[in-house]
Amino acid sequence: MTGRGATPETILSLFAARGDKFDARNLSTAAHRVAKFGGRNRDVRRDRRVTALADACQRCIHKFHPQQLANTAWAFATARIEAPQLFVAIAGAVPSRLDEFKPQELANTAWAFATARIEAPQLFVAIAGAVPSRLGEFKPQNLANTAWAFATAGIEAPQLFVAIAGAVPFRLGEFNPQELANTAWAFATAGIEAPHLYAAIAGAAPSRLEEFNPQELANTAWAFATAGIEAPQLFAAIAGAVPSRLREFNPQNLANMAWAFATAGIKAPKLFVAIAGAAPSRLGEFNPQALANTAWAFATAGIEAPQLFAAIAGTVPSRLREFNPQNLANTAWAFATAGIDAPRLFVAIAGAAPSRLGEFNSQALANTAWAFATAGIEAPQLFAAIAGAVPSRLGEFDPQALANTSWAFATTRIEAPQLFVAIAGAVPSRLGEFKPQELANTAWAFATARIEAPQLFVAIAGAVPSRLGEFNPRQLANTAWAFAKARIKAPLLFAAISRAVPSRLGEFNPQDLANTAWAFATAGIEAPQLFAAIAGAAPSRLGEFNPQELANTAWAFAMASIEAPQLFAAIAGAAPSRLGEFNAQDLANTVWAFAKSGIEAPQLLAAIAGTVPSRLGEFNPQELANAAWAFACVDWNNDPGIFAEIAFLVVADLDTLDDHLLSQLHLASVHFNLEWPDRSWPLSNHQQMLLAAHQCQDPTPSQFQRNVATALDRVGWTHVFEHVTEEGLSLDMAQPDAKRAVEVDGPSHYLERTRIENGPTRFKSRLLRRLGWDVAHIPFFEWGALDGEREQDSYLRARLQIFARTTRA
């Protein structure tokens, strides 16, 4: 039975003929030799005589010596022969006799139970208690196998691992490559921190990599990546050693190698290129996890590999039944992250996932939603299923999963009110766990989805200011944008952002610059230093701005009434040659911004006027009204056609416009009728409606305006306060019979500025003068800048004298 000619057949035949005569030594030897000579032969595993041998060993287990117990367990584990009752018997016999076991027998017993996937917690606990005091007797193989066994079995044994970690570094010269790799793998799998051990392995391995087989190379890289250990020299050595040997690697090794370098954040382009070249022709051998991990690795590493992704996209759909939820989620995530267009793959995943969502963990749910949203794939049934599954499981979600889920639903415009309500309820108490990106994305998502969640926003507004130093430019911009979009008043938050941004504008990209300005303007937050900083930073970078960013930046400065002539001049120079890229909203916002700011830009306005008529069908009613007002405001008189065409289109939608937009159309009507009195005006039958809307705009006189009125009374200029002309134009102070008026404009801190040249002021003055009025302007200044009542009166008298002289002239 132990001779050179022994085979599994001869051994099993002998057992069948004389097994009743076998003692414990014979039984153990037979099992060991069947495993040694038969290996993992399927025919051997299916042989009924093997089952009988296992039963015989079980019956005689109380007579087995330690070596026989260890060898028998090793044999059945090595041959992958299922013998659960035998393993249970061995597990019961070992603990009371551990003092008799040699180190190799202890290691082999643990290895066998781990390999056979037999749960035996009491056995492992007993071995874990017995090993540390005897580690000096263990050979390198025993040390590596023991660590490997406990890691594979998932047994927590921190004291054992600490003891091994202390013993190994001094003996690494005795370890062969497999033992080095298995030790690293075991500590990484068990999640044991052992920096000295890893450092020792990282120092010993590079000079010996030629001795490592592919699995050992892959396992070593995987272990350091999983443990999060920085070992640049080790990874560099592996990256150099692997490409020439890729033909020796099996699919699992290829996938693990790519995964390890991606997880460790190690740039190894030559390695990834080599894997990308080797993998496609072998994808049929890849299991689902290897397929998913390979795609994930290339996406995470940012490596472009279109042929590899195309091959994976072609392979996966027919095999989705083999994929577990994490493989499904990781595959979708990888293609979305890599920006690979794979509609058939996404459609297949969207079809397979809904019925299995109960198996998805929280990260897989969030990543799947994120992937489809990022890839722009419509999957309403999938999102509906996710929206239904998530609320009851929010306790399992970490901050990133909460933020990504809300971001995905907001990005895809999928209505899921119950989901958002649940997230809004779950987040506030956990904001301390959220990273800046998660805070910003959550706020952005609720604002984009137009979900009212005041308590959530209040909580975020309270959490952010003290952490702004951790926020990157995109996160600062998106947070401000979200609060402005949601119309949430958060003055302390905006004040903190306005202080944080100016010194960091060099880090902002054009979108961040535009969104930040847009947010402060929309929220009505005064931030002169912030706007000044943006106005200084933007002009030299306008070549990087896309049309929306150009338009939004101009709109923001106009809306905030910030004077930035150099910025507007730069936009006026950059925009005309790119108007073909502007959408309707960009065109309307740009002309509106220049009109509102009173910036003369004839070439830009002419270019927009030439572009708009052929594209008016793209404009919505609000954009039409804004464009009409803007062209009127800049006194566009070259061609009445643009006004007529806008009016013709907007007339059918007047009922959908609010009073502000109708008021703008009224002012455009006044301009048109004054400029071209003989031309037909499509809105002529709606003049009363437009006038009524204009007149119902409530006047908002400032305290300065009231002070000026009082002072004018003192100097004898009697007047009507807030007079409205028959055309609906509101005057701050007027003498209607004489058609004289005083307008208070601002803001200004300088008395020598006698006129505030913004667009609406010019427009109103021009209309009034064409209607026969004489208008004087008094700048809005800080009243305290005038020292005492006498100087105030002197200033006003001087202004009125100018006004009187102008009138007489």
Summary of the structure (lengths in Angstrom):
residues: 809
radius of gyration: 39.3
end to end distance: 130.2
largest distance: 136.9
contacts: 2743
relative contact order: 0.03
helix: 74%
strand: 3%
